[in-house]
Amino acid sequence: MNATIIDSLRDSSAGSLSLVGGIALLAGLFTWLILEIFRTLLRTFSEHRQQGLAHEKLRAQLAETKLRCREAEHAQTGWNGIRKFAVVKKVMECDDVNAFYLKPHDGRPLPQFKPGQYLTFQLDLPGRDKPLIRCYSLSDSPHQKEYYRVTIKKEKAPSDKPEMPPGAGSSYFTDVVKEGDILNVKAPTGHFFLDMAKTNPIVLLAGGVGITPMLSMANAIAASGSKREAYFFFGVRNRSEHIHKAELEKLAAENDNIHLHIAYSKPSEQDVKGKDFQHEGRVGIELLKEILPSNNFEYYLCGSGAFMKSLTDGLEVWGVPDKDVHFEAFGPATVKKKTVAPSPSETVHLAKINVTFARSNKTVHWEPATENLLEFAQAQGVKIDSGCCAGSCGSCVVAIKSGEVNYLKKPDTTPDAGTCLTCVCRPKSDLVLDA
Ligand SMILES: Cc1cc2nc3c(=O)[nH]c(=O)nc-3n(C[C@H](O)[C@H](O)[C@H](O)COP(=O)(O)OP(=O)(O)OC[C@H]3O[C@@H](n4cnc5c(N)ncnc54)[C@H](O)[C@@H]3O)c2cc1C
């Protein structure tokens, strides 16, 4: 009996032991399971967090890349409409000529321009109901990333009309604009520029303030390290008009490939030949023949009407093909190159054309000898705003109500559909203008 009890006690304690063991095992397993689940949760959470961070980083990188792309695009293509620029420096270059150094007010990068291109300014002049639009060539190298520079000459009253006021825009720049002022500026543009991808030798011909695009071209050659041969002729009266004198001399001294020839037409007593200038007289075709080894160059011209006419005529007679002669007109006086005269049959057609100025309630026969629609409108007493008179500034834009026009040259600013730049076009058919 005792033995049976003892056996059953032994059995029951062995059972309890195995139960405890089982429970302990289960508890161990459960704990391991909980720990595993916790660890997995922790890992998943941490992976999620890392993925989130990676996403965030990627998003930031994407935004940065987009910004860079936009900046690069801006740097390539300029900007639309008006951008504010601060005048950071104004330097008097010589009598009535000032250089203006401009930085974007928004602090963003400056778009590249091509040497020879210009800026268009919208000037809010006191007493005018509309802004005055004026173009000024960029006078420094496009490699200069810190600022844009324009060099502006105050336009005096014409010598045959001394009672007239001096030029409105250039007087405003000369007499009113000061360092710290903010100006409204349109992006660089223009078809007159030096192709920096080419290496052929060039001749730069500048008269007076017409030096500005040429200086940009010469500076661009020097700054790019190019060894492109450039003969640079600059004609002024004397030292008092010698714009950017020190800069020109430095440019020639530091670059063997830039051959500078300064011509003074009326040297003063202080002017020293061989130092301040090399030639007495004007920059003309005879001087070119004397200095240049041949006529086999591409020519870039900018200056007064007389300067451009004498040189373009001279180059033609010397046998330089038209395709190698490029010029910039600073205004109506300088723009009169050979415009192709209409043929007799065209003249008959043109003489039949009616131009209606709808707002002025006038219909007039087109006069075939007239240069352009702006000139024609002004002759009829119809007021149309004008600026550069060279298809650049866009001041003379007028809406076409019906009819078509022909352009005498490709305008720098493409007019909106249904409008025309009257300073560089003629009617092609009967025309109704909103003027
Ligand atoms: C592409 C381009 C680039 C240029 N780059 C430069 C540059 O780098 N530097 C520069 O200095 N210029 C440059 N110019 C010229 C510039 O744009 C202006 O044409 C010039 O400054 C004269 O403008 P203004 O407003 O001062 O003169 P406006 O007011 O247009 O007057 C012009 C002339 O007319 C006279 N005048 C005024 N009223 C009358 C009247 N009632 N009757 C008759 N005459 C009158 C004035 O006395 C003056 O002589 C450039 C032009 C173009 C198109």
The ligand as an SDF file (V2000), in Angstrom:
LIG
                    3D

 53 58  0  0  0  0  0  0  0  0999 V2000
   20.5270   98.4710  -80.3520 C   0  0  0  0  0  0  0  0  0  0  0  0
   20.9230   99.8260  -79.8070 C   0  0  0  0  0  0  0  0  0  0  0  0
   22.0120   99.9270  -78.9740 C   0  0  0  0  0  0  0  0  0  0  0  0
   22.3850  101.1770  -78.4770 C   0  0  0  0  0  0  0  0  0  0  0  0
   23.4630  101.2730  -77.6500 N   0  0  0  0  0  0  0  0  0  0  0  0
   23.8370  102.4750  -77.1660 C   0  0  0  0  0  0  0  0  0  0  0  0
   24.9640  102.5860  -76.3040 C   0  0  0  0  0  0  0  0  0  0  0  0
   25.6340  101.6040  -76.0030 O   0  0  0  0  0  0  0  0  0  0  0  0
   25.2690  103.8090  -75.8200 N   0  0  0  0  0  0  0  0  0  0  0  0
   24.5370  104.9350  -76.1450 C   0  0  0  0  0  0  0  0  0  0  0  0
   24.8580  106.0210  -75.6570 O   0  0  0  0  0  0  0  0  0  0  0  0
   23.4760  104.8470  -76.9720 N   0  0  0  0  0  0  0  0  0  0  0  0
   23.1030  103.6620  -77.4810 C   0  0  0  0  0  0  0  0  0  0  0  0
   22.0080  103.5600  -78.2890 N   0  0  0  0  0  0  0  0  0  0  0  0
   21.2080  104.7610  -78.5600 C   0  0  0  0  0  0  0  0  0  0  0  0
   20.1500  104.9540  -77.4820 C   0  0  0  0  0  0  0  0  0  0  0  0
   19.2400  103.8800  -77.4890 O   0  0  0  0  0  0  0  0  0  0  0  0
   19.3270  106.2290  -77.6450 C   0  0  0  0  0  0  0  0  0  0  0  0
   18.8140  106.2550  -78.9470 O   0  0  0  0  0  0  0  0  0  0  0  0
   20.1340  107.4780  -77.3850 C   0  0  0  0  0  0  0  0  0  0  0  0
   20.6060  107.4600  -76.0530 O   0  0  0  0  0  0  0  0  0  0  0  0
   19.2660  108.7220  -77.5930 C   0  0  0  0  0  0  0  0  0  0  0  0
   18.0880  108.5770  -76.8560 O   0  0  0  0  0  0  0  0  0  0  0  0
   17.5040  109.7850  -75.9940 P   0  0  0  0  0  0  0  0  0  0  0  0
   16.2410  109.3430  -75.3590 O   0  0  0  0  0  0  0  0  0  0  0  0
   18.5480  110.3490  -75.1050 O   0  0  0  0  0  0  0  0  0  0  0  0
   17.2320  110.8710  -77.1070 O   0  0  0  0  0  0  0  0  0  0  0  0
   15.8160  111.3000  -77.7410 P   0  0  0  0  0  0  0  0  0  0  0  0
   14.9620  111.9240  -76.7060 O   0  0  0  0  0  0  0  0  0  0  0  0
   15.2910  110.1610  -78.4870 O   0  0  0  0  0  0  0  0  0  0  0  0
   16.3200  112.4550  -78.7220 O   0  0  0  0  0  0  0  0  0  0  0  0
   17.1560  112.1550  -79.7950 C   0  0  0  0  0  0  0  0  0  0  0  0
   17.6380  113.4670  -80.4120 C   0  0  0  0  0  0  0  0  0  0  0  0
   16.5090  114.2240  -80.8500 O   0  0  0  0  0  0  0  0  0  0  0  0
   16.5940  115.5640  -80.3530 C   0  0  0  0  0  0  0  0  0  0  0  0
   15.2350  116.0810  -80.1670 N   0  0  0  0  0  0  0  0  0  0  0  0
   14.4800  116.0930  -79.0560 C   0  0  0  0  0  0  0  0  0  0  0  0
   13.2790  116.6440  -79.3090 N   0  0  0  0  0  0  0  0  0  0  0  0
   13.2710  116.9920  -80.6220 C   0  0  0  0  0  0  0  0  0  0  0  0
   12.3390  117.5850  -81.4820 C   0  0  0  0  0  0  0  0  0  0  0  0
   11.1470  117.9560  -81.0540 N   0  0  0  0  0  0  0  0  0  0  0  0
   12.6950  117.7800  -82.7760 N   0  0  0  0  0  0  0  0  0  0  0  0
   13.9030  117.4190  -83.2420 C   0  0  0  0  0  0  0  0  0  0  0  0
   14.8440  116.8610  -82.4690 N   0  0  0  0  0  0  0  0  0  0  0  0
   14.5150  116.6410  -81.1740 C   0  0  0  0  0  0  0  0  0  0  0  0
   17.3700  115.4680  -79.0880 C   0  0  0  0  0  0  0  0  0  0  0  0
   18.0120  116.6840  -78.7920 O   0  0  0  0  0  0  0  0  0  0  0  0
   18.3740  114.3780  -79.4490 C   0  0  0  0  0  0  0  0  0  0  0  0
   19.4650  114.9400  -80.1510 O   0  0  0  0  0  0  0  0  0  0  0  0
   21.6280  102.3330  -78.8050 C   0  0  0  0  0  0  0  0  0  0  0  0
   20.5230  102.1900  -79.6410 C   0  0  0  0  0  0  0  0  0  0  0  0
   20.1630  100.9750  -80.1370 C   0  0  0  0  0  0  0  0  0  0  0  0
   18.9700  100.8500  -81.0360 C   0  0  0  0  0  0  0  0  0  0  0  0
  1  2  1  0
  2  3  1  0
  2 52  2  0
  3  4  2  0
  4  5  1  0
  4 50  1  0
  5  6  2  0
  6  7  1  0
  6 13  1  0
  7  8  2  0
  7  9  1  0
  9 10  1  0
 10 11  2  0
 10 12  1  0
 12 13  2  0
 13 14  1  0
 14 15  1  0
 14 50  1  0
 15 16  1  0
 16 17  1  0
 16 18  1  0
 18 19  1  0
 18 20  1  0
 20 21  1  0
 20 22  1  0
 22 23  1  0
 23 24  1  0
 24 25  2  0
 24 26  1  0
 24 27  1  0
 27 28  1  0
 28 29  2  0
 28 30  1  0
 28 31  1  0
 31 32  1  0
 32 33  1  0
 33 34  1  0
 33 48  1  0
 34 35  1  0
 35 36  1  0
 35 46  1  0
 36 37  1  0
 36 45  1  0
 37 38  2  0
 38 39  1  0
 39 40  1  0
 39 45  2  0
 40 41  1  0
 40 42  2  0
 42 43  1  0
 43 44  2  0
 44 45  1  0
 46 47  1  0
 46 48  1  0
 48 49  1  0
 50 51  2  0
 51 52  1  0
 52 53  1  0
M  END
$$$$
